Amino acid sequence: MTSDRTVPGSAAPTATYRLQLQPAFPFEAAGAAVPYLAALGVSHLHLSPVLEARPGSTHGYDVVDHSAVRAELGGEEGLCALAHTARTHGLGLIVDIVPNHMAVPAPERLNRPLWEVLKDGPASPYARWFDIDWGRHCGKVLLPVLGGPLGEELAALRVADGALRYHDHEFPLRAGTEGLPLPELLDRQWYRLGWWRLARTELNYRRFFTISELIAVRVEDPEVFAATHGKLLELVRDGVIDGLRVDHPDGLADPEGYLRRLDREVRAAAGGGRWTVVEKILGRGERLPAHWPVAGTTGYDALHHIDGLFVDPAGLAELTAQYRGFAAPPEDLGGDWPATVRRAARHVVTHELAAEVERLVRAAVRICAAEPRPRDHAPWALRTAIRELLVRLPVYRPYASPDTPPTRTDAEMLIQAAGDARAAFAVREEARVVFTVRDAALGRLGDGPHHRDFCARFAQTAAALRAKSVEDTAFYRYAPLLSAAEVGGDPGQPAVSPDRFHAFAARLRTDWPSTGTVLSTHDTKRSADVRARLAALTECPDRWGRLLEAVAVAATAAAEVRETAPGTVAASGTLAVSDTVAAPGTAAAPDAHVAWTAWQTAVGLGSPDGERLVPAVLKAVREAGLRTTWTEQDPAYEDEVAAFLKAGPCDPDHPAWAALGGALDAPARANALGAALLQLTMPGVPDLYMGTEHTYAALVDPDNRRPPEPRPELLARLDAGREPDGPSAEKLLLTAAALRLRRRYPQWFGPSGGYTPLAAEGPAAAHCVAFLRTDCEGGDGGDGDGGGEGGGAVTAVTRLSRRLAEAGGWRGTALVLPPGRWRDLLTGRTAEGADPLSELFDRFPVALLIRS
């Protein structure tokens, strides 16, 4: 088991395994899992953030102290012990780092830099850490932490132990103000306590997306970079950390500049480079900037291309038609994907990001006042132009600055957006303002401080808008196929053809051979196995239609019960759920969109698990914001949703479950195994999320944050020759075989490895996706015909398996293997030449072959 392991160094991992650290799963628990993970075949552990975070945090992205390893996880001693344990088993550590933001914790003194700024104001040496607009609120930092307007919360404020206290919050007192009466004391501080609702329009510090509890950090300042990265670089220097995953670089003022500084500092600390990937969400057709000094992305682009292979376009069209008929959503509220995105973006940029837009307006006003040419643009016109440009960007952000000319892609994107944005102005001459805003966003108007501020802030706001409007709103409003609404995905066009997949994989092999690839992460809204099951709906939309009919029948029964049951009419004109006497399985959905979303969520999960379905669907309806939101909750509506879930998708005896039957089991199995094998063998470095080597059905966080449960005994039984006794064991068998193969032959799968698509021949050829991985530099394959007989691995998977079965199966279709005799690592079967797919896929819908 150990002959093919190597001690990690600066080289790219062969595969990583993501562990979501938290107090319930600290360094010690991770260390206990190391022997199993080493046996599984990964080369590195991928750890969530390890620096000191808000107490109790289950994710670690709310950092409060960059100078210390998190005590709740075991501190620096625990991390070093984990690194030692990992290294003795041939594994290295990849660590997630968070350069963009810190927590605004309660009590606030936990974040010492922020505490010092609140105490001493702009004169504090830490004032440069945070992106604060001191020109607002009379030079005070707005802290939107109060549960109501200040006048209503005064009684809850008190001075004690030299600090101002409000429930769990604690704020420093400016020197000389300790004995003042409370109203005067509040007025004399460097901060202004305000109602939490003021954050939308009045906030004067940059934050993470729309989360006011996360304050952005100015890592573009060299001193701030040094202070926030010192401990991490020390851990790199000491050999504790072998690689980095950079969280949300699009939030930074200068992502490329940051990454270049990080690369220089890592090289200086380690005596060489270290594998680094960035959490960059690429839009459709968007490319990672080629000059960034990184190995690639964290892999959401791969997720989209893999998932899309298992979506049947014809079935998706039928599902979409059913959705529009069943839920009848307006075009811009779920009926049409582009229209839904545009409306969501307009709402977010006008409401949730109003403070960010106003800061852009102020910067634009200063630019216009500095020279005559753009001077006569009114603030309202600048505001309109900024909003109109932002909502039209098809990607997270442009990468422009006054120092360097914009790329052709960024220039064309903003030119197109500006041309379209002119339609928002009734007066042609006033529409010229969009060109001023466009040029300011591209860094073309000058290089003064206001120009730089606008250029960087426009891009940062664009990233926040894209995340909130698409991932956190439109994904929940447009619901024909929930598995398509995934980070980096395109719900409007989720299907991917084999040719497009091969082109993508070949491009990765050429441009980013060591990039990351993922299927499930801590941020995915549904795990890969849940999405695999949902994708199978596109192969049998008729069965989904039967389920909807059963749901409609139950809804009719519920309506009849409501008509005859005693109760009172709620203010909305509907019968209050608490007053309804309903038979089991007959609670009505409050609206058709909820019914569709709830049942698809339950179908994807595969079981009527109320403890997990109810919170996941409630989160979905709040994110969608159609009837209730996180900030304007409608308790009566949410009670109706919960009641419907408990009487419907959470009820194992509901007739809709019988209507679906086992129609998804076989295609879901093929999809899940196929997706797993593609990710594990395509170009790039696969990252496995904890537990996904088994069947792993998880919904959106916090459901996907449950601590892992390693099963070394199952792996040992498989290694001893026991046949897999179910889907989970099958997936583990496949995963271990692929990971061990990657570790044993890194020359096939790493930067020197080739990638050659293989074609099947016969009437069902489109249902097979296959490729060859070989050592391109060693001469036994590459981008040509797969040449030679020296070695290599062939991946073959089945796609759209139910459609295949309905068409009569493989019907003589064969996969033409490269020269040589090949052995399937999953079954031991050997083959050569044109291998019949009915035989190759006799036991499993996938195969992993090596030359024997």
C-alpha positions in Angstrom: 0.0 0.0 0.0 2.9 2.4 0.5 5.2 1.7 -2.5 3.6 4.4 -4.7 3.5 7.2 -2.1 5.9 10.1 -2.3 6.6 12.8 0.3 4.7 15.9 -0.7 6.7 19.0 -1.8 6.2 21.8 -4.2 4.6 19.5 -6.9 0.9 19.5 -7.5 -1.1 17.0 -5.5 -2.4 13.9 -7.2 -5.7 14.3 -5.3 -6.9 16.2 -2.3 -9.5 15.4 0.3 -11.5 18.3 1.8 -12.1 18.2 5.5 -14.5 20.8 7.0 -12.9 21.6 10.3 -15.1 22.8 13.2 -15.1 22.3 17.0 -17.0 19.0 16.5 -14.2 17.9 14.0 -10.9 19.4 15.2 -7.3 18.7 14.1 -7.2 15.6 16.3 -10.2 14.1 14.5 -8.6 14.9 11.2 -5.5 13.1 12.3 -7.4 10.0 13.3 -8.7 9.9 9.7 -5.3 10.1 8.1 -4.5 6.4 7.9 -7.8 5.7 6.1 -7.4 8.7 3.7 -3.8 7.6 2.9 -5.1 4.1 2.1 -7.9 5.6 0.0 -5.2 7.1 -2.2 -5.2 10.9 -1.8 -1.9 12.8 -1.7 -3.0 15.8 0.4 -5.6 16.8 3.0 -7.5 20.0 2.1 -8.3 21.9 5.2 -10.9 24.6 5.7 -9.5 27.8 7.2 -7.3 27.2 10.3 -6.8 30.7 11.7 -8.6 32.0 14.7 -12.3 32.4 13.9 -15.5 33.5 15.6 -16.2 31.1 18.5 -18.3 28.1 17.5 -17.9 28.8 13.7 -18.6 25.6 11.7 -16.7 26.9 8.6 -13.8 29.2 9.7 -14.3 31.9 7.1 -15.1 34.4 9.8 -11.5 35.1 10.9 -10.8 37.3 13.9 -7.1 36.9 14.4 -4.6 36.2 11.6 -1.7 35.7 14.0 -2.9 32.5 15.6 -4.1 29.0 14.7 -7.6 28.4 15.9 -7.7 27.3 19.5 -11.0 25.5 19.2 -9.4 23.2 16.6 -6.4 22.4 18.7 -4.2 25.5 18.1 -0.9 25.5 16.4 0.3 22.5 18.3 -2.7 20.5 17.0 -2.1 21.7 13.4 1.6 20.7 13.6 0.6 17.3 15.0 -1.8 16.8 12.2 0.9 17.8 9.6 3.3 15.3 11.2 0.7 12.5 11.2 -0.1 13.3 7.6 3.5 13.4 6.5 4.3 10.0 8.2 1.6 8.6 5.9 2.9 10.3 2.8 0.3 13.1 2.8 0.6 16.9 2.7 -1.7 19.7 3.8 -3.5 22.2 1.6 -5.0 25.1 3.6 -7.9 27.4 2.7 -7.0 31.1 3.2 -9.3 34.1 3.5 -7.7 37.3 2.3 -10.8 39.3 1.7 -12.5 39.8 5.0 -12.6 39.3 8.8 -15.5 38.9 11.2 -17.3 41.6 13.1 -17.8 39.4 16.1 -19.7 39.7 19.3 -18.0 40.7 21.4 -16.1 43.0 19.1 -12.9 42.9 21.1 -12.3 39.4 19.6 -11.2 41.2 16.5 -8.4 43.3 17.9 -7.6 45.4 14.8 -11.2 46.3 14.5 -11.4 47.0 18.2 -8.5 49.4 17.9 -10.1 51.2 15.0 -13.4 51.6 16.9 -11.5 53.0 19.8 -9.1 55.4 18.1 -10.7 56.1 14.8 -8.7 57.1 11.6 -5.7 57.8 13.8 -5.4 54.1 14.7 -2.5 52.2 13.1 -5.1 49.6 12.2 -7.3 52.1 10.3 -5.6 51.2 7.0 -6.7 47.5 7.5 -10.3 48.2 6.6 -12.0 49.8 3.7 -13.9 52.5 5.6 -15.3 55.7 4.1 -14.5 58.1 6.8 -16.3 60.9 4.9 -19.6 59.4 5.8 -21.5 59.7 9.1 -19.3 62.5 10.4 -16.2 60.4 10.4 -17.8 57.5 12.3 -18.0 53.8 11.4 -21.6 52.7 11.2 -22.2 49.5 13.1 -25.6 48.1 12.2 -26.0 45.8 15.2 -29.1 47.1 17.0 -32.3 45.1 16.9 -34.3 48.3 16.4 -33.9 52.1 16.0 -31.5 53.5 18.5 -34.2 55.3 20.5 -35.9 52.0 21.2 -32.7 50.2 22.2 -31.2 52.8 24.6 -32.3 50.9 27.6 -30.3 47.8 26.5 -27.1 49.9 26.3 -24.9 50.1 29.3 -21.3 51.0 30.3 -19.5 48.3 32.3 -15.9 47.4 32.9 -14.7 50.3 30.7 -16.7 49.3 27.6 -20.1 49.9 26.1 -22.2 46.8 26.1 -25.3 45.7 24.1 -26.4 42.1 24.7 -23.5 40.0 23.4 -21.8 43.0 21.8 -19.0 45.0 23.4 -17.5 48.2 22.1 -14.5 50.2 23.2 -14.8 53.7 24.6 -12.9 56.7 23.2 -10.4 58.0 25.7 -12.0 60.6 28.0 -15.6 59.6 27.4 -16.1 57.0 30.1 -18.1 59.2 32.6 -20.3 61.0 30.1 -24.1 60.6 30.1 -25.1 57.9 27.6 -26.5 60.1 24.8 -23.3 62.3 24.9 -21.1 59.2 25.2 -22.6 57.7 22.1 -22.1 60.9 20.1 -18.4 61.1 21.1 -17.4 57.6 19.8 -15.6 56.8 16.5 -18.5 54.6 15.7 -22.2 55.0 15.3 -24.5 52.2 16.6 -27.4 51.8 14.3 -30.4 49.6 13.5 -29.4 46.6 11.5 -31.7 47.6 8.6 -29.5 50.7 8.0 -26.8 48.5 6.5 -28.5 48.4 3.1 -28.2 52.1 2.5 -26.0 53.6 5.1 -23.1 51.2 5.6 -19.7 52.9 5.2 -17.3 49.9 5.3 -16.8 47.4 2.5 -18.2 44.0 3.4 -18.3 40.5 2.1 -21.2 40.4 -0.4 -24.1 41.7 1.7 -23.0 40.3 5.0 -22.4 43.2 7.4 -20.9 40.8 10.0 -17.9 40.3 7.6 -15.8 43.4 7.1 -13.4 43.6 4.1 -9.7 43.8 4.6 -7.3 45.9 2.4 -4.7 43.3 1.6 -3.5 45.5 -1.3 -1.7 47.5 1.4 1.8 45.8 1.9 1.7 46.3 5.7 -1.8 44.8 5.9 -0.7 41.9 3.7 2.3 41.2 5.9 0.3 41.3 9.1 -2.6 39.1 7.8 -0.3 36.5 6.1 2.6 36.3 8.5 1.4 33.2 10.4 0.4 31.4 7.2 3.8 32.1 5.6 5.5 30.9 8.8 3.6 27.7 8.5 4.7 27.4 4.9 8.3 28.1 5.8 8.2 25.4 8.6 6.8 22.8 6.2 3.4 22.5 7.8 1.5 23.9 4.8 2.2 22.5 1.3 -0.4 24.4 -0.7 -3.1 27.1 -0.7 -6.7 27.5 -1.7 -7.5 31.2 -2.0 -11.0 32.1 -1.0 -12.9 34.7 -3.1 -10.1 36.6 -4.9 -12.8 38.6 -6.8 -13.5 40.5 -3.7 -10.0 42.1 -3.7 -9.1 45.4 -5.1 -6.4 43.9 -7.3 -6.6 40.1 -7.5 -3.6 39.7 -9.8 -1.4 42.0 -7.7 -2.4 40.1 -4.5 -1.7 36.7 -6.1 1.7 37.9 -7.4 2.7 39.2 -3.9 1.4 35.9 -2.4 3.5 33.9 -4.9 6.6 35.9 -4.1 6.2 35.6 -0.4 5.5 31.9 -0.5 8.5 31.3 -2.7 10.7 33.3 -0.3 9.3 31.4 2.7 9.5 27.9 1.2 12.4 28.2 -1.2 10.1 27.5 -4.1 6.5 27.7 -5.3 3.6 25.9 -3.8 0.5 24.6 -5.4 -2.1 27.3 -5.2 -5.7 27.5 -6.6 -8.3 30.3 -6.5 -12.0 30.1 -5.8 -12.8 31.8 -9.1 -16.3 31.3 -10.5 -16.1 31.4 -14.3 -19.1 32.4 -16.4 -20.1 30.6 -19.5 -17.2 31.0 -22.0 -15.1 33.0 -19.5 -11.4 32.0 -19.1 -9.2 32.4 -16.0 -6.7 35.2 -16.6 -3.7 33.4 -18.2 -1.1 35.5 -16.4 -2.3 34.8 -12.8 0.5 32.9 -10.9 -1.7 30.1 -9.8 -2.3 26.4 -10.8 -5.9 27.2 -11.7 -9.3 27.4 -10.1 -10.9 25.3 -7.3 -12.9 23.5 -10.1 -16.5 24.7 -10.4 -16.0 25.0 -14.2 -15.3 21.2 -14.2 -18.4 20.5 -12.1 -20.5 22.3 -14.6 -19.1 20.3 -17.6 -19.3 17.0 -15.8 -22.8 17.5 -14.6 -24.0 18.6 -18.0 -23.0 15.3 -19.6 -25.8 13.6 -17.7 -28.6 16.1 -18.6 -30.8 15.0 -21.5 -31.6 18.2 -23.5 -34.9 16.8 -24.8 -36.0 15.7 -21.4 -34.9 19.0 -19.9 -37.1 20.8 -22.4 -40.1 18.7 -21.4 -39.4 19.3 -17.7 -39.2 23.0 -18.4 -42.5 23.0 -20.1 -44.0 21.1 -17.2 -42.6 23.6 -14.8 -44.0 26.5 -16.7 -47.4 24.8 -16.8 -47.4 23.7 -13.2 -45.9 26.7 -11.4 -46.9 29.3 -14.1 -44.1 31.8 -13.0 -43.9 35.2 -14.6 -41.1 35.4 -17.1 -38.8 37.4 -14.9 -39.7 35.5 -11.7 -38.7 32.0 -12.8 -40.3 31.7 -16.2 -37.2 32.6 -18.2 -33.6 32.3 -17.0 -32.1 35.5 -18.5 -35.1 37.6 -17.5 -35.0 36.1 -14.0 -31.3 36.9 -13.6 -31.9 40.5 -14.8 -34.7 41.2 -12.4 -32.9 39.7 -9.5 -29.8 41.8 -10.3 -31.9 45.0 -10.5 -33.4 44.3 -7.1 -30.1 43.5 -5.4 -28.3 46.5 -6.9 -31.1 48.8 -5.9 -31.7 47.4 -2.4 -29.2 45.1 -0.8 -26.2 46.8 -2.5 -27.6 50.4 -2.3 -24.8 51.5 0.1 -22.1 50.1 -2.3 -23.7 51.8 -5.3 -23.8 55.1 -3.4 -20.2 54.9 -2.6 -19.5 54.4 -6.3 -21.6 57.4 -7.1 -19.6 59.6 -4.6 -16.4 58.4 -6.3 -17.8 59.2 -9.7 -18.9 62.6 -8.7 -15.3 63.4 -7.5 -13.9 62.2 -10.8 -16.4 64.4 -12.8 -15.6 67.4 -10.6 -11.8 67.0 -11.2 -11.9 68.0 -14.9 -14.2 69.9 -17.2 -15.0 67.1 -19.8 -17.2 64.8 -17.7 -18.2 67.5 -15.2 -21.9 68.0 -15.9 -23.2 64.5 -15.1 -25.7 64.7 -12.3 -25.5 62.2 -9.4 -28.8 60.6 -10.4 -27.5 60.0 -13.9 -24.3 58.5 -12.6 -26.3 56.3 -10.2 -28.5 55.1 -13.1 -25.5 54.4 -15.3 -23.6 52.5 -12.6 -26.6 50.3 -11.9 -27.4 49.7 -15.6 -23.8 48.7 -16.3 -23.5 46.4 -13.3 -26.7 44.5 -14.0 -25.6 43.8 -17.6 -22.2 42.2 -16.7 -22.4 38.5 -17.6 -19.4 37.5 -15.4 -18.4 38.2 -11.8 -16.2 41.2 -12.6 -13.8 42.9 -15.0 -10.0 43.0 -14.2 -9.1 46.6 -15.1 -6.9 49.3 -13.5 -5.4 52.6 -14.5 -2.0 51.0 -14.5 -2.6 48.6 -17.4 -4.9 48.7 -20.4 -7.9 46.5 -20.0 -8.0 43.1 -21.8 -9.9 42.9 -25.0 -12.5 40.7 -23.3 -13.2 43.2 -20.5 -13.3 46.1 -22.9 -15.7 44.4 -25.2 -17.9 43.4 -22.3 -18.2 46.9 -20.9 -18.6 48.4 -24.3 -21.6 46.1 -25.0 -23.0 46.8 -21.5 -22.7 50.6 -22.0 -24.4 50.4 -25.4 -27.3 48.5 -23.9 -27.5 50.7 -20.8 -28.2 53.9 -22.9 -31.8 52.7 -23.2 -32.4 53.6 -19.6 -32.2 57.3 -20.4 -35.0 59.2 -22.2 -32.7 62.1 -23.2 -30.0 61.1 -25.7 -27.5 63.6 -24.4 -27.9 62.4 -20.8 -27.3 58.8 -21.9 -23.6 59.8 -22.6 -23.0 59.3 -18.9 -22.8 55.6 -19.4 -19.7 56.1 -21.5 -18.1 58.1 -18.6 -18.9 55.3 -16.2 -17.7 52.7 -18.6 -14.3 54.4 -19.1 -14.0 54.9 -15.3 -14.6 51.2 -14.8 -12.0 50.4 -17.4 -9.4 52.7 -15.8 -9.3 55.0 -18.8 -10.1 58.4 -17.2 -6.9 58.8 -15.2 -4.8 57.4 -12.4 -5.6 59.6 -9.5 -6.9 58.2 -6.1 -10.5 58.7 -7.0 -10.0 57.0 -10.4 -8.3 54.0 -8.7 -11.0 53.9 -6.1 -13.8 53.8 -8.6 -12.2 51.2 -10.9 -11.5 48.8 -8.0 -14.8 49.3 -6.2 -16.8 48.9 -9.4 -15.3 45.5 -9.9 -15.8 44.5 -6.3 -19.4 45.5 -6.4 -19.9 43.6 -9.6 -18.7 40.5 -7.9 -21.0 40.9 -5.0 -23.9 41.6 -7.3 -23.3 38.5 -9.4 -23.1 36.3 -6.3 -26.2 37.6 -4.6 -28.4 38.0 -7.7 -27.5 34.7 -9.5 -26.3 32.2 -6.9 -28.4 33.4 -4.0 -31.6 34.6 -5.7 -32.1 33.5 -9.3 -30.9 30.0 -8.7 -33.8 29.6 -6.3 -36.4 31.3 -8.5 -35.8 29.4 -11.7 -36.5 25.8 -10.8 -37.1 23.4 -13.8 -34.1 21.3 -12.8 -32.6 22.1 -9.4 -29.4 20.3 -10.1 -28.6 22.8 -12.8 -28.7 25.7 -10.3 -25.2 25.1 -8.9 -22.2 27.3 -8.4 -20.6 28.1 -11.7 -23.5 26.5 -13.6 -25.9 27.8 -16.3 -29.5 26.8 -15.5 -30.6 28.2 -18.8 -28.3 25.9 -20.8 -27.0 23.1 -18.4 -26.6 20.3 -20.9 -23.1 19.5 -22.2 -22.4 17.4 -25.2 -19.5 14.9 -25.2 -17.7 17.0 -27.8 -17.9 20.0 -25.6 -16.7 18.1 -22.6 -13.7 16.7 -24.5 -12.9 20.2 -25.7 -13.0 21.5 -22.2 -10.9 18.7 -20.8 -8.3 19.1 -23.6 -8.1 22.9 -22.9 -7.5 22.2 -19.2 -4.8 19.7 -20.1 -3.1 22.4 -22.2 -3.7 25.6 -20.2 -4.2 24.5 -16.6 -3.1 20.9 -16.2 -2.9 21.2 -12.4 -6.1 23.1 -11.8 -8.6 21.8 -9.2 -11.7 19.9 -10.1 -14.7 19.4 -7.8 -18.1 17.8 -7.7 -19.1 18.6 -4.1 -17.9 21.4 -1.8 -18.9 23.2 1.3 -20.6 25.7 -1.0 -22.5 23.5 -3.4 -26.3 23.7 -2.9 -26.6 20.0 -3.4 -24.0 17.2 -3.3 -23.0 15.4 -6.5 -25.1 12.4 -5.7 -28.2 14.5 -5.2 -27.6 16.2 -8.5 -27.0 12.9 -10.2 -30.4 11.8 -9.1 -32.1 15.0 -10.2 -30.4 14.9 -13.6 -32.0 11.5 -14.1 -35.4 13.3 -14.2 -34.4 14.6 -17.6 -34.4 11.0 -18.8 -37.9 10.3 -17.5 -39.9 13.5 -17.3 -43.1 11.4 -17.7 -42.5 9.9 -14.3 -42.0 13.3 -12.8 -45.3 14.3 -14.5 -47.0 11.4 -12.7 -45.6 12.6 -9.4 -47.0 16.1 -10.1 -50.4 14.6 -10.8 -50.3 12.8 -7.4 -49.3 16.1 -5.8 -52.2 17.9 -7.5 -54.6 15.2 -6.4 -53.4 15.6 -2.8 -53.7 19.4 -3.1 -57.3 19.0 -4.2 -58.0 16.8 -1.3 -56.4 19.4 1.0 -58.5 22.2 -0.5 -61.7 20.1 0.2 -60.6 19.5 3.7 -60.0 23.2 4.2 -63.5 24.0 2.9 -65.1 21.7 5.4 -62.8 22.1 8.4 -63.5 24.6 11.2 -61.1 27.5 11.5 -60.6 31.2 11.0 -59.6 33.1 8.0 -56.1 34.6 8.2 -55.3 38.2 7.3 -54.1 37.1 3.9 -57.5 35.7 3.1 -56.4 32.0 3.5 -57.2 29.6 6.3 -54.5 29.7 8.9 -52.5 26.5 9.0 -52.8 26.2 12.8 -56.6 26.2 12.4 -56.8 23.6 9.7 -57.9 20.1 10.3 -56.2 18.1 7.6 -55.9 14.4 6.9 -52.4 13.0 6.7 -50.8 13.8 3.3 -53.3 16.5 2.4 -51.7 19.8 3.6 -51.7 22.1 0.6 -48.6 23.9 -0.7 -48.9 27.7 -0.2 -47.9 28.0 -3.9 -46.9 25.9 -6.9 -43.3 27.0 -6.9 -42.9 25.7 -3.4 -44.5 22.4 -4.3 -42.2 21.9 -7.3 -39.1 22.9 -5.3 -39.9 20.9 -2.3 -40.7 17.7 -4.2 -37.6 18.0 -6.4 -35.5 18.5 -3.3 -37.0 15.4 -1.7 -36.5 13.4 -4.9 -32.9 14.4 -5.1 -32.3 13.5 -1.4 -34.0 10.2 -2.1 -35.9 9.9 1.2 -38.6 11.8 3.1 -36.2 13.1 5.7 -38.0 15.9 7.4 -35.2 17.0 9.7 -33.1 17.9 6.6 -35.8 18.7 4.0 -37.7 21.4 6.1 -34.7 23.6 6.8 -33.3 23.2 3.3 -36.6 24.2 1.6 -37.2 27.1 4.1 -33.8 28.4 3.2 -34.7 28.1 -0.5 -37.9 30.1 -0.2 -36.1 32.8 1.8 -33.3 33.0 -0.8 -35.9 33.1 -3.6 -37.5 36.1 -1.9 -40.8 35.6 -3.6 -43.0 35.5 -0.5 -40.5 35.6 2.4 -36.9 36.6 2.9 -34.2 36.5 5.5 -34.8 40.1 6.5 -38.5 40.3 5.9 -39.8 37.0 7.0 -43.4 36.0 6.7 -43.9 33.6 9.6 -47.4 32.5 8.5 -46.2 31.7 5.0 -43.2 29.8 6.4 -45.5 27.8 8.7 -47.5 26.8 5.7 -44.4 25.7 3.9 -43.3 23.6 6.8 -46.8 22.1 7.2 -46.9 21.2 3.5 -43.4 19.6 3.7 -44.4 17.5 6.7 -47.6 16.3 5.1 -46.1 15.9 1.6 -42.5 15.2 0.8 -41.6 14.3 4.3 -44.4 11.7 4.5 -43.2 8.3 3.2 -46.8 7.2 2.5 -47.6 10.2 0.3 -48.9 8.8 -3.1 -46.4 10.9 -5.0 -43.5 8.7 -3.8 -45.3 5.7 -5.2 -45.9 7.5 -8.5 -42.2 8.0 -8.9 -41.3 4.5 -7.7 -37.7 3.3 -8.5 -37.6 5.1 -11.8 -34.5 7.1 -10.9 -32.5 4.4 -9.1 -30.6 2.9 -12.1 -29.9 6.2 -14.0 -28.9 7.9 -10.8 -26.4 5.1 -10.1 -25.0 5.5 -13.6 -24.8 9.2 -13.3 -23.2 9.2 -9.8 -20.5 6.6 -10.7 -19.9 8.2 -14.1 -19.4 11.7 -12.7 -17.1 10.4 -10.0 -14.9 8.6 -12.4 -14.7 11.5 -14.9 -13.6 13.9 -12.2 -11.0 11.5 -10.8 -9.4 10.8 -14.2 -9.8 13.9 -16.3 -7.1 16.7 -16.4 -6.7 18.5 -13.2 -6.4 17.7 -9.5 -9.6 16.2 -8.1 -10.7 17.4 -4.7 -13.0 15.0 -2.9 -15.4 16.6 -0.3 -15.5 14.6 2.9 -17.6 11.5 2.7 -18.1 11.7 -1.1 -16.1 8.5 -1.6 -19.3 6.9 -0.5 -22.9 7.6 -1.6 -23.3 11.1 -0.2 -26.6 12.8 -0.3 -26.4 16.3 1.2 -28.3 19.5 0.8 -27.3 23.1 1.2 -25.4 24.2 4.3 -25.5 23.5 7.1 -26.6 20.0 6.0 -23.3 19.5 4.1 -21.2 20.5 7.2 -21.9 17.3 9.1 -18.6 15.8 10.4 -17.4 12.9 8.2 -17.7 9.3 9.2 -14.7 7.4 7.7 -15.4 3.7 7.0 -11.9 2.0 6.9 -13.5 -1.4 7.6 -15.5 -1.2 4.3 -12.3 -0.2 2.4 -10.5 -3.1 4.0 -13.2 -5.6 3.0 -13.0 -4.4 -0.6 -9.2 -4.6 -0.6 -9.6 -8.2 0.7 -11.6 -9.0 -2.5 -15.1 -8.7 -1.1 -17.7 -7.8 -3.7 -19.3 -4.4 -3.2 -22.7 -4.9 -1.6 -24.4 -1.7 -2.6 -24.1 1.8 -4.2 -21.9 3.2 -1.4 -19.4 0.3 -1.6 -19.4 0.5 -5.4 -18.5 4.2 -5.3 -15.8 3.5 -2.7 -14.4 0.7 -4.9 -14.3 3.1 -7.9 -12.8 6.0 -5.9 -10.0 4.0 -4.3 -9.1 2.4 -7.7 -8.9 5.8 -9.4 -7.1 7.6 -6.6 -4.5 4.8 -6.2 -3.9 4.8 -10.0 -3.3 8.5 -10.0 -0.9 8.2 -7.2 1.0 5.3 -8.8 1.2 6.9 -12.2 1.3 10.7 -11.8 2.9 11.0 -15.2 -0.4 9.8 -16.8 -2.6 12.3 -15.0 -0.3 15.2 -14.1 1.0 18.1 -16.2 2.9 15.8 -18.5 -0.1 13.5 -19.1 -1.9 13.4 -22.4 -5.7 13.4 -23.0 -7.2 11.6 -26.0 -10.9 11.2 -26.6 -11.9 7.7 -27.6 -14.9 7.1 -29.8 -17.4 4.3 -29.6 -18.8 2.8 -32.8 -22.4 1.7 -33.2 -25.9 3.0 -32.9 -25.6 3.9 -29.2 -22.2 5.6 -29.4 -23.5 8.9 -28.0 -24.2 7.1 -24.7 -20.5 6.4 -24.0 -17.9 9.0 -23.0 -14.3 7.7 -23.0 -10.8 9.0 -23.0 -7.2 7.8 -22.7 -4.7 9.3 -20.2 -1.0 8.6 -20.9 2.4 10.0 -20.4 2.7 12.4 -23.2 6.3 13.2 -22.6 7.2 9.6 -22.3 5.9 8.8 -25.8 3.1 6.5 -24.9 0.2 8.7 -25.9 -0.9 12.3 -25.9 -3.0 14.3 -28.1 -2.7 12.1 -31.1 -3.9 8.6 -31.6 -3.1 7.3 -28.1 -0.1 5.6 -29.7 2.2 3.0 -28.4 1.6 0.2 -25.9 3.7 1.5 -23.1 1.0 2.3 -20.6 -2.0 4.4 -19.9 -5.5 4.4 -18.5 -8.8 4.4 -20.2 -11.9 5.9 -18.6 -15.3 4.9 -20.0 -18.7 6.0 -18.6 -22.3 5.6 -19.6 -24.4 8.7 -20.0 -28.2 8.9 -20.3 -28.5 5.3 -19.3 -32.3 5.2 -19.1 -32.7 6.6 -22.6 -30.2 4.0 -23.7 -32.2 1.2 -22.2 -35.4 2.5 -23.7 -33.7 2.5 -27.1 -32.8 -1.2 -26.8 -29.4 -1.0 -25.1 -26.0 -1.0 -26.7 -27.1 -3.0 -29.7 -23.5 -4.0 -30.8 -21.9 -0.7 -30.0 -18.2 -1.1 -29.2 -15.5 1.0 -27.7 -12.3 1.0 -29.9 -9.5 0.6 -27.4 -5.9 1.7 -28.1 -3.5 -1.1 -29.0 -2.7 -3.6 -26.3 -4.5 -5.7 -23.8 -6.5 -3.9 -21.2 -7.7 -4.8 -17.7 -10.7 -3.2 -15.9 -9.6 -2.3 -12.4 -13.1 -2.6 -11.1 -13.9 -6.0 -12.4 -10.7 -7.7 -13.4 -12.1 -8.3 -16.9 -9.7 -8.0 -19.8 -10.3 -6.6 -23.3 -8.6 -5.5 -26.5 -9.6 -4.1 -29.8 -13.2 -3.1 -30.3 -14.7 -4.1 -27.0 -18.5 -4.5 -26.9 -19.9 -2.0 -24.5 -22.6 -4.5 -23.4 -19.8 -6.6 -22.0 -17.6 -3.7 -20.8 -20.5 -2.3 -18.8 -22.0 -5.6 -17.8 -21.4 -5.1 -14.0 -20.9 -1.4 -13.7 -22.0 1.5 -15.9 -18.3 2.6 -15.9 -14.9 1.1 -16.5 -11.4 2.1 -15.6 -8.9 0.1 -17.7 -5.1 0.0 -17.8 -2.8 -1.8 -20.2 -2.0 -5.2 -18.7 
